[in-house]
Amino acid sequence: MRLRRVSFHKCTLRVRDEMKLLLTGFEPFGGQTVNPSWEAVRLLPARTEGVELVKLLVPTSFAGSVAALRRALDRERPEAVLCLGQAGGREGLTPERVAINVLDAAIPDNDGAKPMDVPIVPDGPAAYFATLPVKAMAEAIRAAGVPAGVSNTAGTFVCNHLMYSLLHILATERPGVRGGFMHVPYMPGQGTPCLPLEGIAKGLIEAIKAI
């Protein structure tokens, strides 16, 4: 959050100027050469709708994604975090309601790791709910003409791992920060169904407005 000073005679007030939002996208994985989550993030300006956007590319790696996220949280001190990931087979943007405490990879991550049936955080909660307004985000995206809906499953691959880890960090270390995750569909050329990259970026802007 940026603050500016406003003086009235001998009084000085500190007024909120804009919110800082950490926005993450993944690198390609699974044989793909692009990942629409990061490509959409790249299209956005540095500031929009009174929000400063801090963009972060995270590796599609169980260990590496969380390490990169933690470094960015420590460095940037954002007020909110929205992580994005690719979900082939989905037709629209889907803010995720919940992340579960399990790793169960059907394919290896980009480091070759393929954990199965193990917890993300031993003795951690079974699940965390997003602290972003997922229904308002989906409604705002649809109102802009982009397909969207709230999802109740983030899977059990790196996306769910990052979402759960983010919410665990925020709950235990940064309780004043809100966080969540949103999946985006394929972009043209990756498979079907798909959305043009400009449409994904447009929906992302609307989600940020709702946040």
C-alpha positions in Angstrom: 0.0 0.0 0.0 1.4 3.4 -1.0 0.7 6.3 1.4 0.7 10.0 0.7 0.8 12.8 3.2 -2.0 15.4 3.2 -1.5 18.5 5.4 -4.3 20.7 6.8 -2.7 23.6 8.7 -0.7 21.8 11.5 -2.4 18.4 11.0 -0.9 15.7 8.8 -2.9 12.7 7.7 -1.7 9.6 6.0 -4.1 8.7 3.2 -4.2 5.4 1.3 -3.2 5.9 -2.3 -3.3 2.4 -3.7 -3.3 -1.2 -2.7 -0.4 -3.6 -3.6 -1.4 -6.9 -5.1 1.0 -9.7 -5.7 0.0 -11.5 -8.9 1.6 -14.8 -9.8 1.6 -17.0 -12.9 3.2 -20.4 -13.7 5.9 -21.3 -16.2 4.9 -23.9 -18.9 4.7 -27.6 -17.9 3.6 -30.9 -19.2 5.1 -30.5 -22.6 3.5 -27.1 -23.3 5.5 -24.1 -24.5 3.4 -21.4 -22.9 1.3 -21.0 -19.8 -1.7 -18.7 -20.1 -1.6 -17.9 -16.4 1.7 -16.1 -16.9 1.0 -14.8 -20.4 -2.2 -13.0 -19.0 -0.3 -11.5 -16.1 2.3 -10.2 -18.5 -0.3 -8.3 -20.5 -1.5 -6.3 -17.5 -0.1 -2.8 -16.7 1.9 -2.1 -13.6 -1.1 -0.3 -12.1 -4.8 -0.6 -12.7 -7.9 0.5 -10.9 -6.0 2.0 -8.0 -4.0 -1.2 -7.5 -0.2 -1.6 -7.8 0.4 -5.0 -9.4 3.6 -6.9 -8.5 4.0 -9.7 -11.1 5.8 -12.9 -10.3 6.6 -15.9 -12.5 6.8 -19.0 -10.4 8.2 -22.4 -11.4 5.9 -25.3 -11.9 7.6 -27.0 -9.0 6.3 -28.1 -5.7 9.3 -26.8 -3.8 10.3 -24.0 -6.1 6.9 -22.3 -6.4 6.5 -21.9 -2.6 10.1 -20.7 -2.2 9.6 -18.0 -4.9 6.3 -17.0 -3.3 7.7 -16.6 0.1 10.6 -14.5 -1.1 8.1 -12.2 -2.9 5.9 -11.9 0.2 8.9 -10.9 2.3 10.2 -8.5 -0.2 7.0 -6.8 -1.4 4.7 -6.9 1.7 1.5 -7.0 -0.4 -2.0 -6.5 1.0 -3.5 -9.2 -1.2 -2.2 -12.1 -3.3 -3.8 -13.7 -6.3 -2.1 -16.7 -7.8 -3.0 -18.0 -11.3 -2.7 -21.4 -12.9 -3.6 -23.2 -16.1 -6.6 -25.7 -16.1 -6.9 -27.4 -19.4 -10.5 -28.5 -20.0 -12.2 -25.6 -18.3 -14.1 -23.1 -20.4 -13.7 -20.0 -18.3 -11.9 -18.3 -15.4 -12.5 -20.1 -12.1 -11.6 -18.5 -8.8 -10.9 -21.4 -6.4 -12.9 -21.6 -3.2 -10.7 -24.1 -1.3 -7.3 -25.8 -1.2 -6.7 -29.2 0.4 -3.8 -30.5 2.3 -2.6 -33.3 0.0 0.0 -33.8 -2.7 -1.1 -36.4 -5.3 0.6 -35.7 -8.7 -0.5 -37.5 -11.8 2.6 -36.2 -13.7 6.0 -35.0 -12.5 6.5 -31.3 -11.8 9.3 -29.5 -13.8 11.9 -30.7 -11.3 10.8 -34.3 -11.8 9.1 -34.6 -8.4 5.9 -36.7 -8.3 4.7 -36.9 -4.7 1.7 -39.1 -4.0 -0.8 -39.2 -1.1 1.3 -37.0 1.2 0.3 -33.9 3.1 1.5 -30.4 2.1 1.9 -29.4 5.7 2.1 -32.4 8.2 -0.5 -31.8 10.9 -1.8 -28.8 9.0 -5.5 -28.1 8.6 -7.3 -30.4 6.1 -8.2 -27.4 4.0 -8.1 -23.6 3.7 -10.7 -21.4 2.2 -9.7 -18.5 0.0 -9.9 -15.1 1.7 -10.6 -13.3 -1.5 -14.2 -12.6 -2.6 -14.5 -15.6 -5.0 -18.2 -15.1 -5.9 -17.8 -11.4 -6.5 -14.8 -12.1 -8.7 -16.7 -14.6 -10.8 -19.7 -12.3 -11.1 -17.5 -9.4 -12.2 -15.8 -11.5 -14.8 -19.1 -12.7 -16.2 -20.5 -9.2 -16.3 -17.6 -8.2 -18.6 -18.6 -11.0 -21.0 -16.0 -13.5 -20.1 -17.0 -17.0 -18.9 -16.3 -17.6 -15.2 -17.5 -19.6 -12.2 -16.4 -20.5 -8.7 -14.5 -23.8 -8.5 -14.5 -26.1 -5.6 -11.4 -28.1 -6.5 -8.0 -26.8 -7.2 -6.8 -30.3 -8.0 -3.9 -32.0 -6.2 -1.0 -30.8 -8.4 1.3 -27.7 -8.0 -1.7 -25.3 -8.2 -3.4 -26.7 -5.2 0.0 -27.0 -3.5 0.7 -23.3 -4.0 -2.7 -22.2 -3.0 -2.7 -24.2 0.2 0.9 -23.1 1.0 -0.1 -19.4 0.4 -3.1 -19.6 2.7 -1.1 -21.4 5.4 1.6 -18.8 5.3 -1.0 -16.0 5.5 -2.9 -17.7 8.3 0.1 -18.4 10.4 2.4 -15.5 9.6 0.5 -12.7 7.9 -3.1 -12.8 9.1 -3.9 -9.3 7.7 -3.2 -10.3 4.1 -5.9 -11.8 1.9 -5.1 -14.5 -0.6 -6.5 -16.9 -3.2 -6.1 -18.7 -6.5 -7.7 -18.6 -9.9 -7.5 -21.1 -12.8 -7.6 -19.9 -16.4 -8.3 -22.0 -19.5 -6.1 -22.8 -22.4 -5.2 -20.1 -24.8 -5.7 -20.8 -28.6 -3.1 -23.3 -29.9 -2.9 -25.3 -26.6 -6.1 -27.3 -26.9 -9.9 -27.0 -26.4 -11.8 -25.4 -24.9 -9.8 -22.2 -24.9 -10.1 -18.4 -24.6 -8.2 -15.7 -26.4 -5.4 -14.4 -24.2 -6.9 -10.9 -24.4 -10.1 -12.3 -22.9 -8.3 -14.0 -20.1 -6.5 -10.7 -19.3 -9.8 -8.8 -19.4 -11.3 -11.3 -16.9 -8.3 -10.9 -14.7 -8.7 -7.2 -14.6 -12.3 -7.6 -13.5 -11.3 -10.0 -10.8 -8.8 -7.5 -9.5 -11.5 -4.8 -9.4 -13.6 -7.2 -7.3 -10.7 -7.8 -4.9 
